[in-house]
Amino acid sequence: MPGKIKDMIDTIIEQRAQGSHIIASTIKIKLILKGINPDKYTSESPDNINVINKLDKLAEELGLKL
């Protein structure tokens, strides 16, 4: 199902930032430091199990549910 990574990234940013653009930018930077560039993924991007696992782990670290 293409686009799962984009959905996961958007969910992490929305839940963590809660509307704050500054926190959203900080989360994007954290993703980049973990090797995931949020701007690289679109709703048509193919899913990569390694990236999905990284996002699951990050969400768990942040206490978020995807």
QUICOR-V551633 format. One record per backbone hydrogen bond with DSSP energy under -0.5 kcal/mol. CO is the residue of the C=O (numbers start at 0). NH is the residue of the N-H. If there is no record, write none. Layout:
co:CO nh:NH
co:CO nh:NH
//
This chain:
co:0 nh:3
co:2 nh:6
co:3 nh:7
co:4 nh:8
co:5 nh:9
co:6 nh:10
co:7 nh:11
co:8 nh:12
co:9 nh:13
co:10 nh:14
co:11 nh:15
co:12 nh:16
co:13 nh:17
co:16 nh:19
co:18 nh:20
co:19 nh:23
co:20 nh:24
co:21 nh:25
co:22 nh:26
co:23 nh:27
co:24 nh:28
co:25 nh:29
co:26 nh:30
co:27 nh:31
co:28 nh:32
co:29 nh:33
co:30 nh:35
co:31 nh:34
co:34 nh:36
co:35 nh:37
co:36 nh:39
co:37 nh:40
co:41 nh:44
co:44 nh:2
co:47 nh:51
co:48 nh:52
co:49 nh:53
co:50 nh:54
co:51 nh:55
co:52 nh:56
co:53 nh:57
co:54 nh:58
co:55 nh:59
co:56 nh:60
co:57 nh:61
co:58 nh:62
co:58 nh:63
co:59 nh:62
//
